[in-house]
């Protein structure tokens, strides 16, 4: 959801990579549904494994609870977003998570734009 919002809100001003330390086999259907409500299509998104190369090529690394499993490289800006896990939850439970992610992404875009 964060990658979808970042692409939607920042457009081509940023390059967005999305990955996880233990990604599932498919994007959560409830996440796809609630993002579609916002006009953001995640239906073709696929989970990817987070690689050292992806972190090394990034200026910002947004983590969501991966702790010591996330690669760390000095000089990168790390932000750990504490969010409820939407896995296995229905759309009514995922909407507030989506809304919090949007707020965090809006703040991030404003920070990037201020540089």
C-alpha positions, 0 to 999 in steps of 0.5 A: 500500500505504501508503494502504491501511495508513493507512486500515486502521490509523488509520481516520477519524482521518486523511484519506488521499490517495494520488498519484504524480508518474508514476503507472501505469495500474493498481495493481500486481497483486502489491501488491493480492494481498499487501494482500489477505493482510492483509485490505486491499482495494486492488482498486478503487484507481486511480493518481492524479497528485500535484497541488499542491492535494493537497500544500497540503491535507495536513499530512504528505507521504510521498514515496517517491523522487520527489525534486525532482519532488514539490511542496514547500510550507513548513510541511508535514511531509515524510517520504521513505520509501526503499523498493524499488520493487514494480513488476514484482515478484511477490508473494514480492518484494513481501511484504517491501516491504509489511511495511516499509511497514506498520512505517513506517505504524504509526510514523506513526500513533503519531506522529500520535496523540502530537500 
